[in-house]
Amino acid sequence: MTKSVVNKITSIAVVFATAMLFSCTNDVKEVRDFLADKNLPIGEAFKINHKHTDSGRVDIKMKAPLMLDFSNRENHPYNEFPKGIKITTIEKNGDSVTVEGDYAISFKNTEVSEIKKNVVVNNHAKKNKLVAEQIYWDQKTHYFFTEKKFTFYTLTDTIYGTGFESTEDLKTWWVKNQSGVINIKE
């Protein structure tokens, strides 16, 4: 074969290879829709150690072994923490509240999270502790609630019951169906 025929064949092969390479692109929306249809997360994060700062001061710490990002859902985008989560909020005065559980799901639009399986909420300054199998956390109103069984510990009381509501810091709380010995100041 002559040199010019080899060059023409090589040029044609390069043009076809380049055309095939550029024709294999996907629209971002197509990929998101495909993942949503298959109920697959758009992203995964491992060994999360997130710190949020406000004016140079750390006010929230979050740790989780795995986060699945389902923000590609059109109506109800969410993040899922199937292997547990631990969140610590730190006030300006140094008081902190820790929330942890074996599973969590956080909905972006409503800003409500469900935490379940071995849920423990601690207000370290007031020494209040809530233990439950499930709680809902409304981040907009800074409020916890559950209709499931719980145990609530204060410095002087241990309260058992079904149905609990509280401010995010466990300083103000309400119980529905309770039992246990409760000290009342006269």
Contacts in CASP RR format, 6 or more apart in sequence:
PFRMAT RR
TARGET T0000
AUTHOR 0000-0000-0000
METHOD contacts of the structure
MODEL  1
MTKSVVNKITSIAVVFATAMLFSCTNDVKEVRDFLADKNLPIGEAFKINH
KHTDSGRVDIKMKAPLMLDFSNRENHPYNEFPKGIKITTIEKNGDSVTVE
GDYAISFKNTEVSEIKKNVVVNNHAKKNKLVAEQIYWDQKTHYFFTEKKF
TFYTLTDTIYGTGFESTEDLKTWWVKNQSGVINIKE
32 42 0 8 1.000
32 72 0 8 1.000
33 72 0 8 1.000
35 41 0 8 1.000
35 42 0 8 1.000
35 72 0 8 1.000
36 72 0 8 1.000
36 73 0 8 1.000
36 74 0 8 1.000
41 68 0 8 1.000
41 69 0 8 1.000
41 70 0 8 1.000
41 80 0 8 1.000
42 69 0 8 1.000
42 70 0 8 1.000
42 71 0 8 1.000
42 72 0 8 1.000
43 68 0 8 1.000
43 69 0 8 1.000
44 66 0 8 1.000
44 67 0 8 1.000
44 68 0 8 1.000
44 69 0 8 1.000
45 64 0 8 1.000
45 66 0 8 1.000
45 67 0 8 1.000
45 69 0 8 1.000
46 65 0 8 1.000
46 66 0 8 1.000
47 65 0 8 1.000
48 62 0 8 1.000
48 63 0 8 1.000
48 64 0 8 1.000
48 65 0 8 1.000
48 66 0 8 1.000
48 67 0 8 1.000
49 61 0 8 1.000
49 62 0 8 1.000
49 63 0 8 1.000
50 60 0 8 1.000
50 61 0 8 1.000
50 62 0 8 1.000
50 63 0 8 1.000
51 58 0 8 1.000
51 60 0 8 1.000
51 61 0 8 1.000
51 62 0 8 1.000
52 58 0 8 1.000
52 59 0 8 1.000
52 60 0 8 1.000
52 61 0 8 1.000
52 62 0 8 1.000
53 59 0 8 1.000
57 90 0 8 1.000
57 92 0 8 1.000
58 90 0 8 1.000
59 89 0 8 1.000
59 90 0 8 1.000
59 91 0 8 1.000
60 87 0 8 1.000
60 88 0 8 1.000
60 89 0 8 1.000
60 90 0 8 1.000
61 87 0 8 1.000
61 88 0 8 1.000
61 90 0 8 1.000
62 85 0 8 1.000
62 86 0 8 1.000
62 87 0 8 1.000
62 88 0 8 1.000
63 85 0 8 1.000
63 86 0 8 1.000
64 81 0 8 1.000
64 83 0 8 1.000
64 84 0 8 1.000
64 85 0 8 1.000
64 86 0 8 1.000
64 104 0 8 1.000
65 83 0 8 1.000
65 84 0 8 1.000
66 81 0 8 1.000
66 82 0 8 1.000
66 83 0 8 1.000
66 84 0 8 1.000
67 79 0 8 1.000
67 80 0 8 1.000
67 81 0 8 1.000
68 79 0 8 1.000
68 80 0 8 1.000
68 81 0 8 1.000
68 82 0 8 1.000
69 79 0 8 1.000
70 77 0 8 1.000
70 78 0 8 1.000
70 79 0 8 1.000
70 80 0 8 1.000
71 77 0 8 1.000
71 78 0 8 1.000
71 79 0 8 1.000
71 108 0 8 1.000
76 107 0 8 1.000
76 109 0 8 1.000
77 107 0 8 1.000
77 108 0 8 1.000
77 109 0 8 1.000
78 105 0 8 1.000
78 106 0 8 1.000
78 107 0 8 1.000
78 108 0 8 1.000
79 105 0 8 1.000
79 106 0 8 1.000
79 108 0 8 1.000
80 104 0 8 1.000
80 105 0 8 1.000
80 106 0 8 1.000
81 103 0 8 1.000
81 104 0 8 1.000
81 105 0 8 1.000
81 106 0 8 1.000
82 103 0 8 1.000
83 102 0 8 1.000
83 103 0 8 1.000
84 100 0 8 1.000
84 101 0 8 1.000
84 102 0 8 1.000
84 103 0 8 1.000
84 104 0 8 1.000
85 99 0 8 1.000
85 100 0 8 1.000
85 101 0 8 1.000
85 104 0 8 1.000
85 115 0 8 1.000
86 98 0 8 1.000
86 99 0 8 1.000
86 100 0 8 1.000
86 101 0 8 1.000
87 98 0 8 1.000
87 99 0 8 1.000
87 100 0 8 1.000
88 96 0 8 1.000
88 97 0 8 1.000
88 98 0 8 1.000
88 99 0 8 1.000
89 96 0 8 1.000
89 97 0 8 1.000
89 99 0 8 1.000
89 168 0 8 1.000
90 96 0 8 1.000
91 169 0 8 1.000
94 125 0 8 1.000
95 123 0 8 1.000
95 124 0 8 1.000
95 125 0 8 1.000
95 126 0 8 1.000
95 169 0 8 1.000
96 124 0 8 1.000
96 125 0 8 1.000
97 121 0 8 1.000
97 122 0 8 1.000
97 123 0 8 1.000
97 124 0 8 1.000
97 168 0 8 1.000
97 169 0 8 1.000
97 170 0 8 1.000
98 120 0 8 1.000
98 121 0 8 1.000
98 122 0 8 1.000
98 124 0 8 1.000
99 115 0 8 1.000
99 119 0 8 1.000
99 120 0 8 1.000
99 121 0 8 1.000
99 137 0 8 1.000
100 115 0 8 1.000
100 118 0 8 1.000
100 119 0 8 1.000
100 120 0 8 1.000
100 121 0 8 1.000
101 115 0 8 1.000
101 116 0 8 1.000
101 117 0 8 1.000
101 118 0 8 1.000
101 119 0 8 1.000
101 120 0 8 1.000
102 116 0 8 1.000
102 117 0 8 1.000
102 118 0 8 1.000
103 115 0 8 1.000
103 116 0 8 1.000
103 117 0 8 1.000
104 113 0 8 1.000
104 114 0 8 1.000
104 115 0 8 1.000
104 116 0 8 1.000
105 113 0 8 1.000
105 114 0 8 1.000
106 112 0 8 1.000
106 113 0 8 1.000
107 113 0 8 1.000
111 138 0 8 1.000
111 139 0 8 1.000
111 140 0 8 1.000
112 136 0 8 1.000
112 137 0 8 1.000
112 138 0 8 1.000
112 139 0 8 1.000
113 136 0 8 1.000
113 137 0 8 1.000
113 139 0 8 1.000
114 134 0 8 1.000
114 135 0 8 1.000
114 136 0 8 1.000
114 137 0 8 1.000
115 134 0 8 1.000
115 135 0 8 1.000
115 136 0 8 1.000
115 137 0 8 1.000
116 133 0 8 1.000
116 134 0 8 1.000
116 135 0 8 1.000
117 133 0 8 1.000
117 134 0 8 1.000
118 133 0 8 1.000
119 130 0 8 1.000
119 131 0 8 1.000
119 132 0 8 1.000
119 133 0 8 1.000
119 134 0 8 1.000
119 135 0 8 1.000
120 129 0 8 1.000
120 130 0 8 1.000
120 131 0 8 1.000
121 129 0 8 1.000
121 130 0 8 1.000
121 132 0 8 1.000
121 135 0 8 1.000
121 144 0 8 1.000
121 170 0 8 1.000
122 128 0 8 1.000
122 129 0 8 1.000
122 130 0 8 1.000
123 129 0 8 1.000
123 169 0 8 1.000
123 170 0 8 1.000
123 171 0 8 1.000
126 154 0 8 1.000
126 155 0 8 1.000
126 169 0 8 1.000
126 170 0 8 1.000
126 171 0 8 1.000
127 153 0 8 1.000
127 154 0 8 1.000
127 155 0 8 1.000
128 152 0 8 1.000
128 153 0 8 1.000
128 154 0 8 1.000
128 170 0 8 1.000
128 171 0 8 1.000
128 173 0 8 1.000
129 152 0 8 1.000
129 153 0 8 1.000
129 170 0 8 1.000
130 144 0 8 1.000
130 150 0 8 1.000
130 151 0 8 1.000
130 152 0 8 1.000
130 153 0 8 1.000
130 164 0 8 1.000
130 166 0 8 1.000
130 170 0 8 1.000
131 150 0 8 1.000
131 151 0 8 1.000
131 152 0 8 1.000
131 153 0 8 1.000
132 146 0 8 1.000
132 148 0 8 1.000
132 149 0 8 1.000
132 150 0 8 1.000
132 151 0 8 1.000
132 164 0 8 1.000
133 148 0 8 1.000
133 149 0 8 1.000
134 146 0 8 1.000
134 148 0 8 1.000
135 144 0 8 1.000
135 145 0 8 1.000
135 146 0 8 1.000
135 164 0 8 1.000
136 144 0 8 1.000
136 145 0 8 1.000
136 146 0 8 1.000
137 143 0 8 1.000
137 144 0 8 1.000
137 168 0 8 1.000
138 144 0 8 1.000
138 145 0 8 1.000
142 167 0 8 1.000
142 168 0 8 1.000
142 169 0 8 1.000
143 165 0 8 1.000
143 166 0 8 1.000
143 167 0 8 1.000
143 168 0 8 1.000
144 164 0 8 1.000
144 165 0 8 1.000
144 166 0 8 1.000
144 167 0 8 1.000
144 168 0 8 1.000
144 170 0 8 1.000
145 163 0 8 1.000
145 164 0 8 1.000
145 165 0 8 1.000
145 166 0 8 1.000
146 163 0 8 1.000
146 164 0 8 1.000
147 162 0 8 1.000
147 163 0 8 1.000
148 162 0 8 1.000
148 163 0 8 1.000
149 160 0 8 1.000
149 161 0 8 1.000
149 162 0 8 1.000
150 160 0 8 1.000
150 161 0 8 1.000
150 162 0 8 1.000
150 163 0 8 1.000
150 164 0 8 1.000
151 158 0 8 1.000
151 159 0 8 1.000
151 160 0 8 1.000
151 161 0 8 1.000
152 158 0 8 1.000
152 159 0 8 1.000
152 164 0 8 1.000
152 173 0 8 1.000
152 175 0 8 1.000
153 159 0 8 1.000
156 183 0 8 1.000
157 180 0 8 1.000
157 181 0 8 1.000
157 182 0 8 1.000
157 183 0 8 1.000
158 180 0 8 1.000
158 181 0 8 1.000
159 175 0 8 1.000
159 178 0 8 1.000
159 179 0 8 1.000
159 180 0 8 1.000
159 182 0 8 1.000
160 178 0 8 1.000
160 179 0 8 1.000
160 180 0 8 1.000
161 175 0 8 1.000
161 176 0 8 1.000
161 177 0 8 1.000
161 178 0 8 1.000
161 179 0 8 1.000
162 176 0 8 1.000
162 177 0 8 1.000
163 175 0 8 1.000
163 176 0 8 1.000
163 177 0 8 1.000
164 173 0 8 1.000
164 174 0 8 1.000
164 175 0 8 1.000
164 176 0 8 1.000
165 173 0 8 1.000
165 174 0 8 1.000
166 172 0 8 1.000
166 173 0 8 1.000
166 174 0 8 1.000
167 173 0 8 1.000
END
